[in-house]
Amino acid sequence: MLSLKLRPLSIMKNKKRQIPIQSPPPTPPTPQTLTSKRPKTLLKSPKWVPLNLTQSELSLPLTFPTGQTFRWRQTGPLQYTGVVGSHLVSLQHLQNGDVSYCLHHSSSPQSNAEPALLDFLNMGISLAGIWEVFSASDSRFAELATHLAGARVLRQDPLECLIQFLCSSNNNIGRITKMVDFVSSLGTHLGSVAGFEFHEFPSLDRLAMVSEQELREAGFGYRAKYLTGTVKALQSKPGGGEEWLLNLRKLELEEVIDALTTLPGVGPKVAACIALFSLDQHDAIPVDTHVWKIATRYLIPELAGARLTSKLCSLVAEAFVSKYGKYAGWAQTLLFVAELPSQKALLPPHVSDAKESKSTKGKGRGRKIVADASNSE
């Protein structure tokens, strides 16, 4: 098991000029409608502020379009825009690779925007420090890290993360995004950037106003009953569902998975995604056929060709934790990103192909995984 003493990053605070924002016209809320109030304007001349982050700590293209969140959009070259709490923000890489941000709109004090953003980016953890330890014990990881630096694990709002991954089960990216966009549109409209509309994520009470039939008509299919069922289950939690989810951050991984899987539609894989991407469970390993393929190629080749079952999912998670320790979920994230077609095409051939070609020889390494190895919710 790896042990690692991490130092929190030193983040430079920056004063932000207060710019008046035109308020939306007063419109009484209508519970029956699925549309939201829209402010008329954004900040007309947004100010870009450095975050004192290098690309080795945060690569935007290796973090946002990789399946952790479905609420951020690419709005320019090396620029991504999304909502953190009530803040509509863009992030971009400068010419030297460092990261800066601008605040387009906020419905809460602007001084809260940067701390909220840094928390969302999980900046209490040094990515370079973790990767240094992984690289010392894993030559393949070390080589991938030189080409894919900055693939960071986010720390999302638990309710927002939960609803997104309820939409993701047995689904494709395009359809997931449409569903998440529909849910997001129930929240307060914060503005548009590069033709994309952005909303504050709706509260649990607002989500409870949407019926299963409305979700089915919006294309959610069988997931509609899971979403409405989960919302009802959360509303019944003592102290409120949002507080219940936040308190899961204080528990051990096994307890978190057990708690999440009591919610309708949440299976082990979805629970592991929520645990890793929002609940501080850094050793959570979401196992699907893609992660199974990585594991049988590099960690447990003796299982290549077997059918993926719940028991084998547990073995895969154990193999990652045994290899990488308490931050195994972060290691798995990089290995997963390296297998995405968009990133694999950028890797040198000897990095992307060498291990796979060797694995076709001897003792069944790298045999094609059987077709009925299926994704687990």
C-alpha positions as CSV (number, residue, x, y, z in Angstrom):
1,M,0.0,0.0,0.0
2,L,1.3,3.4,-0.9
3,S,1.6,6.1,1.7
4,L,1.8,9.7,0.7
5,K,2.1,12.9,2.7
6,L,0.5,15.7,0.6
7,R,0.9,19.3,1.0
8,P,-2.0,21.6,0.1
9,L,-1.3,23.8,-2.8
10,S,-0.6,27.5,-2.1
11,I,-3.3,29.4,-4.0
12,M,-2.8,33.1,-4.9
13,K,-5.8,35.2,-4.0
14,N,-6.8,37.9,-6.4
15,K,-9.0,40.9,-5.9
16,K,-11.8,41.1,-8.3
17,R,-13.4,44.3,-9.4
18,Q,-17.0,44.6,-8.5
19,I,-19.0,45.2,-11.7
20,P,-22.8,45.9,-11.5
21,I,-24.9,43.2,-13.0
22,Q,-28.3,44.0,-14.4
23,S,-31.0,42.1,-12.4
24,P,-33.6,40.0,-14.2
25,P,-37.1,41.5,-14.4
26,P,-39.3,40.4,-11.4
27,T,-41.2,37.3,-12.5
28,P,-43.2,35.3,-9.9
29,P,-42.1,31.6,-9.9
30,T,-44.5,29.2,-11.5
31,P,-44.3,25.7,-10.1
32,Q,-45.9,24.1,-13.2
33,T,-43.4,25.5,-15.7
34,L,-40.1,23.8,-16.6
35,T,-38.4,27.0,-17.6
36,S,-36.4,29.3,-15.4
37,K,-35.9,33.0,-14.9
38,R,-33.2,34.5,-17.1
39,P,-30.9,37.4,-16.2
40,K,-30.6,39.8,-19.1
41,T,-26.9,40.4,-19.1
42,L,-23.6,38.9,-18.1
43,L,-20.5,40.9,-17.1
44,K,-19.7,42.7,-20.4
45,S,-16.0,42.8,-19.9
46,P,-15.1,39.7,-17.9
47,K,-11.7,39.9,-16.2
48,W,-9.4,36.9,-16.5
49,V,-7.7,36.1,-13.2
50,P,-4.7,33.7,-12.7
51,L,-5.3,30.7,-10.5
52,N,-1.7,30.0,-9.9
53,L,-2.1,26.5,-11.3
54,T,0.3,24.9,-13.8
55,Q,-0.8,22.5,-16.5
56,S,0.8,19.7,-14.5
57,E,-1.8,20.3,-11.8
58,L,-4.8,20.9,-14.1
59,S,-5.2,20.1,-17.8
60,L,-8.6,21.3,-18.9
61,P,-8.9,19.0,-21.9
62,L,-7.9,16.0,-19.8
63,T,-10.3,16.8,-17.0
64,F,-13.6,18.1,-18.3
65,P,-14.6,16.1,-21.4
66,T,-13.6,12.8,-19.9
67,G,-16.9,11.6,-18.3
68,Q,-16.6,13.1,-14.8
69,T,-19.2,15.8,-15.4
70,F,-21.6,16.6,-18.3
71,R,-22.3,20.2,-17.4
72,W,-19.2,21.9,-18.8
73,R,-18.7,23.0,-22.4
74,Q,-15.7,23.9,-24.5
75,T,-16.2,27.6,-25.4
76,G,-12.9,28.4,-27.0
77,P,-9.5,27.1,-27.7
78,L,-8.3,25.5,-24.4
79,Q,-11.3,27.1,-22.7
80,Y,-14.1,25.4,-20.8
81,T,-17.2,27.0,-19.2
82,G,-19.5,25.7,-16.5
83,V,-21.3,26.4,-13.3
84,V,-19.9,26.0,-9.8
85,G,-22.7,26.6,-7.3
86,S,-24.2,29.9,-8.3
87,H,-21.2,31.1,-10.3
88,L,-20.9,30.9,-14.1
89,V,-17.2,30.7,-14.8
90,S,-14.8,30.0,-17.7
91,L,-11.4,28.4,-17.3
92,Q,-8.6,28.6,-19.9
93,H,-5.0,27.8,-20.4
94,L,-2.6,30.7,-20.9
95,Q,0.3,30.4,-23.5
96,N,2.6,29.0,-20.8
97,G,0.0,26.4,-19.8
98,D,-1.0,28.0,-16.5
99,V,-4.8,28.3,-15.8
100,S,-6.8,31.4,-15.4
101,Y,-10.5,32.0,-14.9
102,C,-13.2,34.6,-15.4
103,L,-16.5,35.1,-13.7
104,H,-19.3,35.8,-16.1
105,H,-22.2,35.9,-13.6
106,S,-22.8,35.1,-10.0
107,S,-26.1,35.2,-8.0
108,S,-24.1,35.2,-4.7
109,P,-21.2,37.4,-3.6
110,Q,-18.4,37.4,-6.2
111,S,-15.8,37.0,-3.5
112,N,-17.1,33.4,-2.9
113,A,-16.4,32.4,-6.5
114,E,-12.7,31.6,-6.4
115,P,-12.8,29.5,-3.2
116,A,-15.8,27.6,-4.6
117,L,-14.0,27.0,-7.8
118,L,-10.8,25.8,-6.1
119,D,-12.9,23.4,-4.0
120,F,-14.6,22.1,-7.1
121,L,-11.2,21.5,-8.7
122,N,-10.1,19.5,-5.7
123,M,-7.1,21.7,-5.3
124,G,-6.4,20.6,-1.7
125,I,-4.7,17.6,-3.3
126,S,-1.4,17.9,-5.1
127,L,-1.7,15.9,-8.4
128,A,2.0,16.2,-9.1
129,G,2.8,14.7,-5.7
130,I,0.5,11.7,-6.2
131,W,1.8,11.0,-9.7
132,E,5.4,11.2,-8.5
133,V,4.7,8.3,-6.2
134,F,2.7,6.3,-8.7
135,S,5.4,6.8,-11.4
136,A,8.2,5.6,-9.1
137,S,6.5,2.2,-8.8
138,D,4.9,1.9,-12.3
139,S,6.9,2.5,-15.4
140,R,3.8,2.6,-17.7
141,F,2.1,5.2,-15.5
142,A,5.3,7.2,-15.5
143,E,5.4,7.3,-19.3
144,L,1.7,8.1,-19.6
145,A,2.1,10.9,-17.0
146,T,4.6,12.7,-19.3
147,H,2.1,12.9,-22.1
148,L,-1.2,13.3,-20.1
149,A,-0.2,15.6,-17.2
150,G,-3.0,17.3,-15.4
151,A,-5.8,14.8,-15.6
152,R,-7.4,15.7,-12.3
153,V,-10.3,14.3,-10.3
154,L,-13.0,16.9,-9.6
155,R,-14.9,17.4,-6.3
156,Q,-18.4,18.1,-7.5
157,D,-21.6,18.9,-5.5
158,P,-22.9,15.5,-4.4
159,L,-26.5,16.0,-5.5
160,E,-25.4,17.3,-8.9
161,C,-23.1,14.4,-9.4
162,L,-25.7,11.9,-8.3
163,I,-28.3,13.1,-10.8
164,Q,-25.8,13.2,-13.6
165,F,-24.7,9.6,-13.1
166,L,-28.3,8.4,-12.8
167,C,-28.7,9.7,-16.3
168,S,-25.5,7.9,-17.4
169,S,-26.3,4.3,-16.8
170,N,-26.3,2.3,-20.0
171,N,-26.2,5.4,-22.1
172,N,-24.1,7.4,-24.5
173,I,-22.4,10.8,-24.1
174,G,-24.8,12.6,-26.4
175,R,-27.9,11.4,-24.8
176,I,-26.5,11.8,-21.2
177,T,-25.7,15.4,-22.1
178,K,-29.2,16.1,-23.3
179,M,-30.7,14.6,-20.2
180,V,-28.4,16.6,-17.9
181,D,-29.2,19.7,-19.9
182,F,-32.9,19.2,-19.3
183,V,-32.4,18.7,-15.6
184,S,-30.1,21.8,-15.4
185,S,-32.7,23.9,-17.2
186,L,-34.9,23.6,-14.2
187,G,-32.5,25.8,-12.2
188,T,-32.0,29.5,-12.4
189,H,-30.6,30.7,-15.8
190,L,-27.2,32.3,-15.3
191,G,-26.4,33.3,-18.9
192,S,-25.0,32.1,-22.2
193,V,-21.4,31.8,-23.3
194,A,-20.4,30.9,-26.9
195,G,-24.0,29.9,-27.7
196,F,-24.4,27.6,-24.7
197,E,-27.0,28.2,-22.0
198,F,-25.9,27.7,-18.4
199,H,-28.1,27.2,-15.3
200,E,-27.5,26.8,-11.6
201,F,-28.2,23.2,-10.7
202,P,-31.8,22.9,-9.4
203,S,-32.4,22.2,-5.7
204,L,-33.9,19.0,-4.4
205,D,-37.2,20.7,-3.8
206,R,-37.2,21.9,-7.4
207,L,-36.4,18.5,-8.7
208,A,-39.3,17.1,-6.7
209,M,-41.7,19.2,-8.7
210,V,-41.0,17.2,-11.9
211,S,-43.1,14.1,-12.6
212,E,-41.9,10.8,-14.0
213,Q,-44.2,11.4,-17.0
214,E,-42.5,14.8,-17.7
215,L,-39.1,13.1,-17.6
216,R,-40.3,10.2,-19.9
217,E,-41.6,12.8,-22.4
218,A,-38.1,14.4,-22.3
219,G,-36.5,11.2,-23.3
220,F,-35.3,9.7,-20.0
221,G,-37.0,6.3,-20.5
222,Y,-36.8,3.9,-17.6
223,R,-34.3,6.3,-15.9
224,A,-37.3,8.6,-15.2
225,K,-38.6,6.4,-12.3
226,Y,-35.1,6.1,-10.9
227,L,-34.6,9.9,-10.8
228,T,-38.0,10.7,-9.3
229,G,-37.6,7.7,-6.8
230,T,-34.2,8.9,-5.7
231,V,-35.4,12.5,-5.2
232,K,-38.3,11.2,-3.0
233,A,-35.9,9.0,-1.1
234,L,-33.5,11.9,-0.5
235,Q,-36.4,14.1,0.7
236,S,-37.2,11.6,3.4
237,K,-33.7,11.6,4.9
238,P,-33.4,13.2,8.4
239,G,-32.0,16.6,8.0
240,G,-32.6,16.7,4.3
241,G,-31.2,14.8,1.3
242,E,-28.5,17.3,0.4
243,E,-27.1,17.3,4.0
244,W,-27.3,13.5,4.0
245,L,-25.2,13.3,0.8
246,L,-22.6,15.7,2.2
247,N,-22.3,13.7,5.4
248,L,-21.2,10.7,3.3
249,R,-17.9,12.4,2.9
250,K,-17.1,11.6,6.5
251,L,-17.6,7.8,6.1
252,E,-15.5,5.0,4.8
253,L,-15.8,3.8,1.2
254,E,-17.7,0.6,1.9
255,E,-20.3,2.5,4.0
256,V,-20.7,5.2,1.3
257,I,-21.3,2.5,-1.4
258,D,-23.8,0.7,0.8
259,A,-25.7,4.0,1.5
260,L,-25.8,5.1,-2.1
261,T,-27.0,1.8,-3.4
262,T,-30.1,2.1,-1.3
263,L,-31.2,4.8,-3.7
264,P,-33.3,3.7,-6.7
265,G,-31.2,3.2,-9.8
266,V,-27.9,3.4,-8.1
267,G,-25.8,0.3,-8.6
268,P,-22.1,-0.3,-7.6
269,K,-20.6,1.4,-10.7
270,V,-22.8,4.5,-10.4
271,A,-22.2,4.6,-6.6
272,A,-18.4,4.4,-7.2
273,C,-18.5,7.3,-9.7
274,I,-20.4,9.5,-7.2
275,A,-18.1,8.4,-4.4
276,L,-14.9,9.3,-6.4
277,F,-16.1,12.5,-8.1
278,S,-18.0,14.1,-5.2
279,L,-17.6,12.4,-1.9
280,D,-13.8,12.4,-1.2
281,Q,-13.5,8.6,-1.7
282,H,-10.2,8.7,-3.5
283,D,-9.8,4.9,-3.6
284,A,-13.2,4.3,-5.3
285,I,-12.9,2.4,-8.6
286,P,-15.9,2.6,-11.0
287,V,-15.7,-0.7,-12.9
288,D,-17.2,-1.0,-16.4
289,T,-16.0,-2.9,-19.5
290,H,-13.4,-0.2,-20.2
291,V,-11.8,-0.4,-16.8
292,W,-12.1,-4.2,-16.9
293,K,-10.1,-4.2,-20.1
294,I,-7.4,-2.0,-18.5
295,A,-7.3,-4.2,-15.4
296,T,-7.0,-7.5,-17.3
297,R,-4.3,-6.0,-19.6
298,Y,-2.1,-4.5,-17.0
299,L,-3.0,-5.7,-13.5
300,I,-4.8,-9.1,-13.5
301,P,-4.1,-10.6,-17.0
302,E,-5.0,-14.1,-15.7
303,L,-8.6,-13.0,-15.8
304,A,-8.7,-11.8,-19.4
305,G,-11.5,-13.5,-21.3
306,A,-13.7,-14.0,-18.2
307,R,-17.2,-12.6,-18.0
308,L,-17.4,-9.5,-15.9
309,T,-19.4,-10.2,-12.8
310,S,-20.1,-8.4,-9.5
311,K,-17.4,-10.5,-7.8
312,L,-14.9,-9.7,-10.5
313,C,-15.7,-6.0,-10.2
314,S,-14.6,-6.2,-6.6
315,L,-11.4,-8.0,-7.6
316,V,-10.7,-5.2,-10.1
317,A,-11.1,-2.6,-7.4
318,E,-8.9,-4.5,-5.1
319,A,-6.2,-4.9,-7.7
320,F,-6.2,-1.1,-8.3
321,V,-6.0,-0.3,-4.6
322,S,-3.3,-3.0,-4.0
323,K,-1.2,-1.4,-6.8
324,Y,-1.8,2.4,-6.2
325,G,-3.1,2.7,-2.6
326,K,-5.4,5.3,-1.1
327,Y,-5.5,7.4,-4.3
328,A,-6.2,4.5,-6.6
329,G,-9.2,6.2,-8.1
330,W,-6.9,9.0,-9.3
331,A,-4.6,6.5,-10.9
332,Q,-7.5,4.7,-12.6
333,T,-8.7,8.1,-13.9
334,L,-5.4,8.6,-15.8
335,L,-5.4,5.1,-17.2
336,F,-9.0,5.5,-18.3
337,V,-8.3,8.8,-20.0
338,A,-5.3,7.2,-21.8
339,E,-7.7,4.7,-23.4
340,L,-10.1,7.3,-24.8
341,P,-9.8,7.5,-28.6
342,S,-9.3,11.2,-28.5
343,Q,-6.3,10.9,-26.2
344,K,-4.9,7.6,-27.4
345,A,-4.4,9.1,-30.9
346,L,-2.1,11.7,-29.3
347,L,0.2,9.2,-27.6
348,P,3.4,7.9,-29.3
349,P,2.8,4.5,-30.8
350,H,5.3,2.8,-28.4
351,V,3.2,4.1,-25.4
352,S,-0.3,3.3,-26.7
353,D,0.5,0.0,-28.5
354,A,3.6,-1.6,-26.9
355,K,2.0,-3.2,-23.9
356,E,-1.1,-4.3,-25.9
357,S,1.0,-6.0,-28.6
358,K,3.1,-7.9,-26.0
359,S,0.0,-8.9,-24.1
360,T,-1.2,-11.0,-27.1
361,K,1.5,-13.5,-26.3
362,G,1.3,-16.3,-23.8
363,K,-1.0,-17.3,-21.0
364,G,-4.0,-15.6,-22.5
365,R,-2.9,-12.0,-21.9
366,G,-4.9,-9.5,-23.8
367,R,-7.5,-12.0,-25.2
368,K,-10.6,-10.3,-26.5
369,I,-13.1,-9.8,-23.6
370,V,-16.3,-11.8,-24.2
371,A,-19.2,-9.8,-25.5
372,D,-21.4,-10.3,-22.5
373,A,-19.1,-8.5,-20.2
374,S,-21.5,-5.8,-19.5
375,N,-21.6,-2.4,-17.7
376,S,-22.8,-2.5,-14.2
377,E,-24.9,0.3,-12.8
